[in-house]
Amino acid sequence: MANDKNLPAEQDDDHGPAMLACLERERILITGIFEGLSGAEAARRAGYECTTPENFARVAHRALHRDRVQAAIVEYTAKAARTLGPMAIRAQSDILGTINHKDRAKVSIAVLERITPTVQRTDAHVTHEIVDHRQDALNQLRSLKALGVAREPLEELFGFTGLPMLERQLAADEAKQPIDVEFTELAPEIDAVTEYDL
């Protein structure tokens, strides 16, 4: 086993790279916060020189909002969470071992979800239908006119200004449609062949 006195000072506490990037005062401030001290108390412990608790609190607030300190807090939080893992497992075991514990079902579900997570799948099939309301109105007007519906009900249905607009469109569409013409093909007349034609 290595002698702790032979380790460099910054490795005594097994700090990660983000924590090592902080000043010593900032490291003390961070660990104080994690131990449950207020910002002012942690700043006082870290050796910041202030005269009032309000000033200690301000210094702590500024220090805790520095990028390098925030990175160290994230690193320290992950490390602390990993070290609490064995205690969390023991607490789960205690709860699951107690038959009538009020949280037994919740803990059981949480453990099972960790072992085999439930996979939820949602099949969202969306169909888009593009409706041409103008063409629908034209088709409806065409049908109603073919039935001989009077103008007053048409104005009520399509609106006083909408009906003339639809009628113009309907007239334009009908003008564009090809005219059905029936052709009868006639056989060409054959002239009598004369001897001069040969």
C-alpha positions in Angstrom: 0.0 0.0 0.0 1.4 3.4 -1.0 2.1 5.9 1.7 -0.2 8.9 1.5 2.7 11.2 2.5 4.4 10.3 -0.8 1.5 11.4 -3.0 1.5 15.0 -4.4 -0.7 17.3 -2.4 -3.4 17.7 -5.2 -3.9 14.0 -5.3 -4.5 13.5 -1.5 -8.3 13.8 -2.0 -8.5 11.9 -5.3 -9.8 15.0 -7.1 -10.7 14.7 -10.7 -9.3 17.0 -13.4 -12.1 19.6 -13.2 -11.6 19.9 -9.4 -7.8 20.2 -9.9 -8.3 23.0 -12.3 -9.8 25.1 -9.5 -7.9 27.1 -6.9 -7.5 25.6 -3.5 -10.0 28.1 -2.0 -12.6 27.1 -4.7 -12.1 23.4 -3.9 -12.6 24.0 -0.2 -15.7 26.1 -1.0 -17.2 23.3 -3.2 -16.6 20.6 -0.6 -18.1 22.8 2.1 -21.2 23.3 0.0 -21.5 19.5 -0.4 -21.1 19.0 3.3 -24.2 21.2 3.8 -22.6 24.5 4.7 -24.1 27.7 3.5 -22.3 29.7 0.9 -21.1 32.2 3.5 -19.9 29.5 5.9 -18.1 27.7 3.0 -16.4 30.9 1.9 -15.3 31.6 5.5 -13.8 28.1 5.8 -12.1 28.5 2.4 -10.2 31.6 3.8 -11.8 34.4 1.8 -11.4 37.7 3.6 -14.6 39.4 4.2 -16.1 41.5 7.1 -19.8 40.5 7.0 -21.8 37.4 6.3 -23.4 39.2 3.4 -20.0 39.7 1.8 -19.1 36.1 2.4 -22.3 35.1 0.7 -21.6 37.4 -2.3 -18.0 36.0 -2.7 -19.4 32.4 -2.6 -22.1 33.2 -5.2 -19.5 34.7 -7.6 -17.1 31.8 -7.1 -19.8 29.2 -7.6 -20.8 30.7 -10.9 -17.4 30.5 -12.5 -17.1 28.1 -15.3 -14.3 26.1 -13.8 -16.1 25.8 -10.5 -19.3 24.7 -12.2 -17.4 22.0 -14.1 -15.9 20.8 -10.8 -19.3 20.7 -9.1 -20.6 18.5 -11.9 -17.6 16.2 -11.5 -17.9 16.1 -7.7 -21.7 15.4 -8.0 -21.1 12.4 -10.2 -18.4 11.1 -7.8 -20.7 11.6 -4.8 -23.6 9.8 -6.5 -21.4 6.8 -7.3 -20.2 6.6 -3.7 -23.8 6.6 -2.5 -24.6 3.6 -4.7 -23.9 0.9 -2.1 -26.0 2.7 0.5 -28.9 3.0 -2.0 -28.7 -0.7 -2.8 -28.7 -1.5 0.9 -31.8 0.8 1.5 -33.6 -1.0 -1.4 -32.7 -4.3 0.1 -34.1 -3.2 3.5 -37.3 -2.0 1.9 -37.8 -5.1 -0.2 -37.0 -7.3 2.8 -39.9 -5.7 4.8 -43.1 -7.3 3.7 -45.5 -4.5 4.7 -43.3 -1.5 3.8 -45.3 1.2 2.2 -42.7 1.8 -0.6 -42.1 -1.9 -1.4 -44.0 -1.9 -4.7 -42.3 1.3 -5.9 -38.9 0.0 -5.1 -39.6 -3.3 -6.7 -40.7 -1.5 -9.9 -37.6 0.7 -9.8 -35.3 -2.3 -9.5 -37.0 -4.2 -12.2 -36.8 -1.2 -14.5 -33.1 -1.0 -13.9 -32.6 -4.6 -14.7 -35.0 -4.9 -17.7 -36.3 -1.5 -18.8 -39.8 -1.3 -20.2 -39.7 -0.3 -23.8 -42.7 1.7 -25.0 -43.3 2.1 -28.6 -45.7 4.5 -30.3 -46.6 4.0 -33.9 -47.7 7.4 -35.1 -49.0 7.0 -38.7 -50.2 10.3 -40.0 -52.0 10.7 -43.3 -52.3 14.1 -44.8 -55.2 14.8 -47.1 -55.1 17.9 -49.2 -58.6 19.2 -49.7 -59.2 21.7 -52.5 -62.2 23.5 -51.0 -62.5 25.7 -54.1 -62.8 22.7 -56.4 -65.3 21.1 -54.0 -67.4 24.3 -54.1 -67.2 24.4 -57.9 -68.3 20.8 -58.2 -71.2 21.5 -55.8 -72.3 24.6 -57.7 -72.1 22.6 -61.0 -74.4 19.9 -59.5 -76.8 22.4 -58.0 -77.1 24.3 -61.3 -77.7 21.0 -63.2 -80.6 20.4 -60.8 -82.0 23.9 -61.5 -81.6 25.3 -58.0 -82.8 29.0 -57.9 -80.2 31.8 -57.4 -81.4 32.8 -53.9 -80.5 29.5 -52.2 -77.2 29.5 -54.1 -76.3 32.9 -52.7 -77.2 31.7 -49.3 -75.0 28.7 -49.6 -72.0 30.3 -51.4 -72.4 33.9 -50.2 -73.4 37.0 -52.0 -69.9 37.8 -53.2 -68.7 34.1 -53.4 -71.3 33.0 -55.9 -70.4 35.3 -58.7 -66.7 34.4 -58.2 -67.5 30.7 -58.4 -69.8 31.2 -61.4 -67.0 33.0 -63.3 -64.6 30.2 -62.5 -67.2 27.6 -63.5 -67.7 29.4 -66.9 -63.9 29.6 -67.4 -63.5 25.9 -66.6 -66.3 25.0 -69.0 -64.8 27.1 -71.8 -61.5 25.2 -71.4 -63.2 21.8 -71.7 -62.9 20.2 -75.1 -66.1 20.0 -77.1 -67.3 16.5 -77.8 -67.7 16.2 -81.6 -68.8 13.1 -83.3 -67.0 12.4 -86.6 -68.3 10.2 -89.3 -65.6 8.9 -91.6 -66.7 8.7 -95.2 -65.3 6.3 -97.7 -63.5 8.1 -100.6 -65.2 7.9 -103.9 -63.4 5.8 -106.4 -63.4 7.1 -110.0 -63.9 4.7 -112.7 -60.5 3.7 -114.1 -60.1 4.6 -117.6 -57.7 3.2 -120.0 -55.8 6.4 -120.1 -55.0 6.2 -116.4 -53.1 3.0 -116.9 
